[in-house]
Amino acid sequence: MIEVSIEFKNTQQLYGNYLPFVTSGAVFFLCEDPVELGQAIKASVMLPDDLEATEFEGPVVWVNPNGAQGGRPIGFAVALGEEQIKLRTEIENLLGLKLNGTEVTSTM
């Protein structure tokens, strides 16, 4: 199983790597390892100002291949499950009104 981790230094970086349009939310990870949609991934996320990371497992729900449109980075997004409601809530509270923003992200 592929293991990935990310530490967000600020909310702008978090905004660029969070997928609010996925039902339970998802987090994008920079990674060149080949993955397939639905593949299980072990992930670790450290939010700004957190003292420890949150670890979870979830399926790949988005893939940016090499040469992705708009020069977007190579990587994939892992869905947050119902068990990660606390993490999703923390992310969405940190992002607040940015969730409705139109700035370019790693995925769209």
KEMAR-65762 format. One record per atom (N, C-alpha, C): residue number from 1; residue in one letter; atom name; x, y, z. Coordinates in pm, whole numbers, always signed. Layout:
N
[NUM, 'A', 'CA', [X, Y, Z]]
...
! end
This chain:
108
[1, 'M', 'N', [+84, -118, +0]]
[1, 'M', 'CA', [+0, +0, +0]]
[1, 'M', 'C', [+89, +124, +0]]
[2, 'I', 'N', [+55, +219, -84]]
[2, 'I', 'CA', [+129, +345, -90]]
[2, 'I', 'C', [+94, +428, +33]]
[3, 'E', 'N', [+197, +491, +91]]
[3, 'E', 'CA', [+179, +582, +204]]
[3, 'E', 'C', [+224, +721, +162]]
[4, 'V', 'N', [+141, +821, +191]]
[4, 'V', 'CA', [+173, +959, +157]]
[4, 'V', 'C', [+147, +1048, +278]]
[5, 'S', 'N', [+215, +1162, +280]]
[5, 'S', 'CA', [+191, +1257, +388]]
[5, 'S', 'C', [+207, +1399, +334]]
[6, 'I', 'N', [+142, +1492, +403]]
[6, 'I', 'CA', [+153, +1632, +368]]
[6, 'I', 'C', [+138, +1715, +495]]
[7, 'E', 'N', [+218, +1820, +503]]
[7, 'E', 'CA', [+208, +1914, +613]]
[7, 'E', 'C', [+175, +2050, +554]]
[8, 'F', 'N', [+58, +2101, +588]]
[8, 'F', 'CA', [+15, +2231, +537]]
[8, 'F', 'C', [+70, +2340, +626]]
[9, 'K', 'N', [+143, +2433, +566]]
[9, 'K', 'CA', [+204, +2544, +641]]
[9, 'K', 'C', [+105, +2659, +661]]
[10, 'N', 'N', [+6, +2670, +568]]
[10, 'N', 'CA', [-90, +2780, +575]]
[10, 'N', 'C', [-219, +2742, +505]]
[11, 'T', 'N', [-320, +2827, +519]]
[11, 'T', 'CA', [-451, +2795, +461]]
[11, 'T', 'C', [-450, +2806, +309]]
[12, 'Q', 'N', [-363, +2888, +251]]
[12, 'Q', 'CA', [-356, +2897, +105]]
[12, 'Q', 'C', [-311, +2764, +46]]
[13, 'Q', 'N', [-211, +2703, +107]]
[13, 'Q', 'CA', [-165, +2571, +61]]
[13, 'Q', 'C', [-276, +2467, +80]]
[14, 'L', 'N', [-345, +2474, +192]]
[14, 'L', 'CA', [-456, +2381, +218]]
[14, 'L', 'C', [-566, +2398, +113]]
[15, 'Y', 'N', [-601, +2523, +83]]
[15, 'Y', 'CA', [-703, +2552, -18]]
[15, 'Y', 'C', [-667, +2487, -152]]
[16, 'G', 'N', [-543, +2495, -190]]
[16, 'G', 'CA', [-499, +2441, -318]]
[16, 'G', 'C', [-499, +2290, -325]]
[17, 'N', 'N', [-509, +2224, -210]]
[17, 'N', 'CA', [-500, +2077, -207]]
[17, 'N', 'C', [-623, +2010, -147]]
[18, 'Y', 'N', [-729, +2085, -124]]
[18, 'Y', 'CA', [-852, +2027, -69]]
[18, 'Y', 'C', [-958, +2022, -179]]
[19, 'L', 'N', [-1030, +1911, -187]]
[19, 'L', 'CA', [-1134, +1893, -287]]
[19, 'L', 'C', [-1271, +1892, -219]]
[20, 'P', 'N', [-1335, +2008, -203]]
[20, 'P', 'CA', [-1463, +2014, -134]]
[20, 'P', 'C', [-1577, +1954, -215]]
[21, 'F', 'N', [-1558, +1940, -347]]
[21, 'F', 'CA', [-1663, +1887, -432]]
[21, 'F', 'C', [-1677, +1735, -424]]
[22, 'V', 'N', [-1584, +1668, -358]]
[22, 'V', 'CA', [-1596, +1524, -333]]
[22, 'V', 'C', [-1688, +1509, -211]]
[23, 'T', 'N', [-1780, +1414, -214]]
[23, 'T', 'CA', [-1885, +1400, -113]]
[23, 'T', 'C', [-1838, +1423, +30]]
[24, 'S', 'N', [-1736, +1355, +75]]
[24, 'S', 'CA', [-1687, +1372, +212]]
[24, 'S', 'C', [-1558, +1453, +217]]
[25, 'G', 'N', [-1522, +1514, +105]]
[25, 'G', 'CA', [-1397, +1588, +95]]
[25, 'G', 'C', [-1284, +1495, +56]]
[26, 'A', 'N', [-1175, +1552, +7]]
[26, 'A', 'CA', [-1057, +1475, -31]]
[26, 'A', 'C', [-936, +1567, -22]]
[27, 'V', 'N', [-819, +1507, -8]]
[27, 'V', 'CA', [-694, +1582, +2]]
[27, 'V', 'C', [-602, +1536, -111]]
[28, 'F', 'N', [-541, +1635, -178]]
[28, 'F', 'CA', [-450, +1608, -289]]
[28, 'F', 'C', [-307, +1597, -237]]
[29, 'F', 'N', [-235, +1497, -286]]
[29, 'F', 'CA', [-96, +1472, -247]]
[29, 'F', 'C', [-8, +1476, -372]]
[30, 'L', 'N', [+103, +1546, -365]]
[30, 'L', 'CA', [+202, +1543, -471]]
[30, 'L', 'C', [+272, +1409, -465]]
[31, 'C', 'N', [+267, +1334, -572]]
[31, 'C', 'CA', [+328, +1201, -572]]
[31, 'C', 'C', [+337, +1152, -715]]
[32, 'E', 'N', [+453, +1097, -750]]
[32, 'E', 'CA', [+473, +1047, -885]]
[32, 'E', 'C', [+449, +896, -896]]
[33, 'D', 'N', [+418, +830, -784]]
[33, 'D', 'CA', [+389, +687, -789]]
[33, 'D', 'C', [+263, +664, -872]]
[34, 'P', 'N', [+263, +564, -959]]
[34, 'P', 'CA', [+143, +536, -1037]]
[34, 'P', 'C', [+33, +479, -948]]
[35, 'V', 'N', [-88, +534, -962]]
[35, 'V', 'CA', [-203, +487, -885]]
[35, 'V', 'C', [-323, +474, -978]]
[36, 'E', 'N', [-423, +404, -929]]
[36, 'E', 'CA', [-547, +389, -1004]]
[36, 'E', 'C', [-662, +440, -920]]
[37, 'L', 'N', [-766, +490, -986]]
[37, 'L', 'CA', [-885, +533, -913]]
[37, 'L', 'C', [-937, +416, -830]]
[38, 'G', 'N', [-971, +444, -706]]
[38, 'G', 'CA', [-1023, +341, -617]]
[38, 'G', 'C', [-917, +271, -535]]
[39, 'Q', 'N', [-790, +287, -572]]
[39, 'Q', 'CA', [-681, +222, -498]]
[39, 'Q', 'C', [-675, +274, -355]]
[40, 'A', 'N', [-655, +186, -259]]
[40, 'A', 'CA', [-645, +225, -118]]
[40, 'A', 'C', [-508, +287, -90]]
[41, 'I', 'N', [-509, +398, -18]]
[41, 'I', 'CA', [-388, +472, +16]]
[41, 'I', 'C', [-389, +499, +165]]
[42, 'K', 'N', [-272, +490, +228]]
[42, 'K', 'CA', [-255, +530, +368]]
[42, 'K', 'C', [-201, +672, +367]]
[43, 'A', 'N', [-273, +765, +431]]
[43, 'A', 'CA', [-239, +906, +423]]
[43, 'A', 'C', [-221, +967, +562]]
[44, 'S', 'N', [-141, +1073, +565]]
[44, 'S', 'CA', [-116, +1148, +687]]
[44, 'S', 'C', [-125, +1297, +652]]
[45, 'V', 'N', [-207, +1370, +729]]
[45, 'V', 'CA', [-229, +1512, +703]]
[45, 'V', 'C', [-201, +1592, +830]]
[46, 'M', 'N', [-117, +1695, +816]]
[46, 'M', 'CA', [-89, +1786, +927]]
[46, 'M', 'C', [-142, +1924, +886]]
[47, 'L', 'N', [-241, +1973, +959]]
[47, 'L', 'CA', [-300, +2103, +930]]
[47, 'L', 'C', [-216, +2214, +993]]
[48, 'P', 'N', [-231, +2338, +942]]
[48, 'P', 'CA', [-157, +2449, +1002]]
[48, 'P', 'C', [-184, +2458, +1152]]
[49, 'D', 'N', [-81, +2477, +1229]]
[49, 'D', 'CA', [-89, +2492, +1375]]
[49, 'D', 'C', [-126, +2365, +1451]]
[50, 'D', 'N', [-142, +2251, +1383]]
[50, 'D', 'CA', [-165, +2125, +1454]]
[50, 'D', 'C', [-34, +2076, +1513]]
[51, 'L', 'N', [-43, +2002, +1622]]
[51, 'L', 'CA', [+75, +1946, +1687]]
[51, 'L', 'C', [+107, +1805, +1639]]
[52, 'E', 'N', [+5, +1738, +1585]]
[52, 'E', 'CA', [+29, +1604, +1531]]
[52, 'E', 'C', [-58, +1580, +1410]]
[53, 'A', 'N', [-13, +1489, +1327]]
[53, 'A', 'CA', [-83, +1459, +1203]]
[53, 'A', 'C', [-203, +1367, +1229]]
[54, 'T', 'N', [-297, +1373, +1136]]
[54, 'T', 'CA', [-411, +1281, +1135]]
[54, 'T', 'C', [-383, +1178, +1027]]
[55, 'E', 'N', [-390, +1051, +1063]]
[55, 'E', 'CA', [-367, +943, +967]]
[55, 'E', 'C', [-499, +876, +933]]
[56, 'F', 'N', [-511, +835, +807]]
[56, 'F', 'CA', [-632, +766, +764]]
[56, 'F', 'C', [-603, +687, +637]]
[57, 'E', 'N', [-693, +600, +601]]
[57, 'E', 'CA', [-686, +526, +476]]
[57, 'E', 'C', [-808, +562, +394]]
[58, 'G', 'N', [-788, +573, +263]]
[58, 'G', 'CA', [-900, +603, +176]]
[58, 'G', 'C', [-867, +572, +33]]
[59, 'P', 'N', [-969, +577, -53]]
[59, 'P', 'CA', [-948, +547, -194]]
[59, 'P', 'C', [-903, +670, -273]]
[60, 'V', 'N', [-830, +646, -379]]
[60, 'V', 'CA', [-793, +751, -473]]
[60, 'V', 'C', [-919, +791, -550]]
[61, 'V', 'N', [-948, +923, -552]]
[61, 'V', 'CA', [-1067, +972, -621]]
[61, 'V', 'C', [-1033, +1072, -732]]
[62, 'W', 'N', [-905, +1107, -744]]
[62, 'W', 'CA', [-862, +1203, -847]]
[62, 'W', 'C', [-716, +1174, -880]]
[63, 'V', 'N', [-681, +1182, -1007]]
[63, 'V', 'CA', [-543, +1162, -1048]]
[63, 'V', 'C', [-503, +1271, -1147]]
[64, 'N', 'N', [-391, +1337, -1120]]
[64, 'N', 'CA', [-327, +1429, -1216]]
[64, 'N', 'C', [-207, +1355, -1273]]
[65, 'P', 'N', [-215, +1316, -1400]]
[65, 'P', 'CA', [-99, +1248, -1460]]
[65, 'P', 'C', [+8, +1349, -1500]]
[66, 'N', 'N', [+123, +1298, -1539]]
[66, 'N', 'CA', [+229, +1383, -1593]]
[66, 'N', 'C', [+172, +1457, -1713]]
[67, 'G', 'N', [+193, +1588, -1720]]
[67, 'G', 'CA', [+141, +1668, -1830]]
[67, 'G', 'C', [-4, +1707, -1813]]
[68, 'A', 'N', [-53, +1709, -1689]]
[68, 'A', 'CA', [-193, +1745, -1663]]
[68, 'A', 'C', [-223, +1885, -1715]]
[69, 'Q', 'N', [-347, +1905, -1754]]
[69, 'Q', 'CA', [-393, +2033, -1807]]
[69, 'Q', 'C', [-360, +2148, -1711]]
[70, 'G', 'N', [-325, +2261, -1766]]
[70, 'G', 'CA', [-298, +2380, -1686]]
[70, 'G', 'C', [-169, +2374, -1606]]
[71, 'G', 'N', [-81, +2278, -1639]]
[71, 'G', 'CA', [+44, +2266, -1567]]
[71, 'G', 'C', [+27, +2222, -1423]]
[72, 'R', 'N', [-84, +2155, -1395]]
[72, 'R', 'CA', [-110, +2110, -1258]]
[72, 'R', 'C', [-11, +2002, -1218]]
[73, 'P', 'N', [+21, +1993, -1089]]
[73, 'P', 'CA', [+123, +1899, -1043]]
[73, 'P', 'C', [+79, +1753, -1053]]
[74, 'I', 'N', [+177, +1665, -1066]]
[74, 'I', 'CA', [+152, +1521, -1067]]
[74, 'I', 'C', [+112, +1479, -925]]
[75, 'G', 'N', [+7, +1400, -916]]
[75, 'G', 'CA', [-35, +1349, -786]]
[75, 'G', 'C', [-175, +1295, -791]]
[76, 'F', 'N', [-231, +1276, -673]]
[76, 'F', 'CA', [-365, +1219, -662]]
[76, 'F', 'C', [-431, +1266, -534]]
[77, 'A', 'N', [-564, +1253, -531]]
[77, 'A', 'CA', [-641, +1290, -413]]
[77, 'A', 'C', [-700, +1166, -349]]
[78, 'V', 'N', [-697, +1166, -216]]
[78, 'V', 'CA', [-751, +1056, -137]]
[78, 'V', 'C', [-877, +1106, -66]]
[79, 'A', 'N', [-985, +1031, -80]]
[79, 'A', 'CA', [-1112, +1069, -19]]
[79, 'A', 'C', [-1108, +1054, +132]]
[80, 'L', 'N', [-1172, +1147, +200]]
[80, 'L', 'CA', [-1194, +1136, +343]]
[80, 'L', 'C', [-1322, +1056, +363]]
[81, 'G', 'N', [-1320, +961, +451]]
[81, 'G', 'CA', [-1440, +881, +478]]
[81, 'G', 'C', [-1519, +942, +593]]
[82, 'E', 'N', [-1628, +877, +626]]
[82, 'E', 'CA', [-1711, +923, +738]]
[82, 'E', 'C', [-1632, +927, +868]]
[83, 'E', 'N', [-1531, +841, +880]]
[83, 'E', 'CA', [-1448, +837, +1002]]
[83, 'E', 'C', [-1363, +963, +1016]]
[84, 'Q', 'N', [-1346, +1037, +908]]
[84, 'Q', 'CA', [-1263, +1157, +911]]
[84, 'Q', 'C', [-1346, +1285, +920]]
[85, 'I', 'N', [-1467, +1275, +975]]
[85, 'I', 'CA', [-1554, +1392, +987]]
[85, 'I', 'C', [-1486, +1505, +1065]]
[86, 'K', 'N', [-1409, +1469, +1167]]
[86, 'K', 'CA', [-1339, +1571, +1247]]
[86, 'K', 'C', [-1237, +1644, +1160]]
[87, 'L', 'N', [-1158, +1570, +1083]]
[87, 'L', 'CA', [-1058, +1630, +995]]
[87, 'L', 'C', [-1126, +1718, +891]]
[88, 'R', 'N', [-1230, +1668, +829]]
[88, 'R', 'CA', [-1302, +1745, +727]]
[88, 'R', 'C', [-1358, +1874, +787]]
[89, 'T', 'N', [-1415, +1866, +906]]
[89, 'T', 'CA', [-1470, +1984, +972]]
[89, 'T', 'C', [-1360, +2085, +1003]]
[90, 'E', 'N', [-1245, +2038, +1052]]
[90, 'E', 'CA', [-1133, +2127, +1080]]
[90, 'E', 'C', [-1086, +2197, +952]]
[91, 'I', 'N', [-1073, +2121, +844]]
[91, 'I', 'CA', [-1030, +2179, +716]]
[91, 'I', 'C', [-1128, +2286, +671]]
[92, 'E', 'N', [-1256, +2253, +671]]
[92, 'E', 'CA', [-1356, +2346, +621]]
[92, 'E', 'C', [-1370, +2468, +711]]
[93, 'N', 'N', [-1348, +2452, +841]]
[93, 'N', 'CA', [-1348, +2568, +931]]
[93, 'N', 'C', [-1228, +2659, +903]]
[94, 'L', 'N', [-1112, +2599, +877]]
[94, 'L', 'CA', [-993, +2678, +845]]
[94, 'L', 'C', [-1011, +2754, +713]]
[95, 'L', 'N', [-1073, +2690, +617]]
[95, 'L', 'CA', [-1088, +2752, +485]]
[95, 'L', 'C', [-1202, +2853, +480]]
[96, 'G', 'N', [-1306, +2831, +559]]
[96, 'G', 'CA', [-1418, +2925, +565]]
[96, 'G', 'C', [-1469, +2964, +428]]
[97, 'L', 'N', [-1473, +3094, +402]]
[97, 'L', 'CA', [-1528, +3146, +276]]
[97, 'L', 'C', [-1443, +3110, +155]]
[98, 'K', 'N', [-1317, +3072, +177]]
[98, 'K', 'CA', [-1231, +3031, +64]]
[98, 'K', 'C', [-1289, +2911, -9]]
[99, 'L', 'N', [-1372, +2831, +59]]
[99, 'L', 'CA', [-1429, +2713, -5]]
[99, 'L', 'C', [-1506, +2750, -131]]
[100, 'N', 'N', [-1559, +2870, -136]]
[100, 'N', 'CA', [-1635, +2916, -253]]
[100, 'N', 'C', [-1547, +2996, -349]]
[101, 'G', 'N', [-1417, +2994, -327]]
[101, 'G', 'CA', [-1324, +3073, -408]]
[101, 'G', 'C', [-1311, +3021, -550]]
[102, 'T', 'N', [-1252, +3106, -632]]
[102, 'T', 'CA', [-1234, +3070, -773]]
[102, 'T', 'C', [-1086, +3062, -810]]
[103, 'E', 'N', [-999, +3064, -710]]
[103, 'E', 'CA', [-856, +3055, -737]]
[103, 'E', 'C', [-820, +2916, -790]]
[104, 'V', 'N', [-715, +2909, -869]]
[104, 'V', 'CA', [-668, +2782, -925]]
[104, 'V', 'C', [-617, +2693, -812]]
[105, 'T', 'N', [-648, +2564, -821]]
[105, 'T', 'CA', [-602, +2467, -722]]
[105, 'T', 'C', [-521, +2358, -793]]
[106, 'S', 'N', [-476, +2261, -717]]
[106, 'S', 'CA', [-399, +2150, -775]]
[106, 'S', 'C', [-484, +2063, -866]]
[107, 'T', 'N', [-618, +2072, -853]]
[107, 'T', 'CA', [-704, +1983, -930]]
[107, 'T', 'C', [-796, +2053, -1029]]
[108, 'M', 'N', [-835, +2175, -1003]]
[108, 'M', 'CA', [-928, +2245, -1093]]
[108, 'M', 'C', [-891, +2391, -1107]]
! end
